Amino acid sequence: MLEVGKRGSAGVGKDVVPVLRDGVVVAQLRTSGWKESAAAVVGEREWVFAKQKRELTGRWALDPESSARLRARQVSMWKGTWEADLEGVPVSVAKLSVWKGTHRFTSGDRVLGESGSTGGWSPRPTVRLPDSMPLEHQVFLLWLMLVIGRRNDSAATGAIVAGGAAAAGS
């Protein structure tokens, strides 16, 4: 299982988010608080995860900005479904639970794994995927779960603020 660690923990810099497997750092993310982007280091390779038009993309830092090796796009906002292309491998991402924010990853008829969270007051995303899947693909899907979680949090906060403004104006 991969999980997003606490920023600055596990021996990484204070502005770095560790990606952990069994408590060991396997990748590092430098995320933006206000943009859907991250610089990732997976093994010896540096990746750039970013939003390009309507897609979330992943490319090697040395690749041209317009290129993408990894892609994910939202298929249905209402159903919470996404389609990903991980260097030619199609992966569907479907919401399992609205309340828990969990998702299932499938490729064709094969279930690859699921997302979850660490629990507690400040839950952080986790993914359970097969060890046979390249680590950079797993990290990209974990980052996707982080982005989806942030989007859901923003939507919930917006609804609360809008509801409060409507109540205050009554």
Secondary structure, 3 states (H helix, E strand, C coil): CEEECCCCCCCCCCCCEEEEECCEEEEEEEECCCCCEEEEEECCEEEEEEEECCEEEEEECCCCCCCCCEEEEEEECCCCEEEEEECCEEEEEEEEECCCCEEEEEECCEEEEEEEECCCCCCCEEEECCCCCCHHHHHHHHHHHHHHHHHHHHHHHHHHHHHHHHHHHC
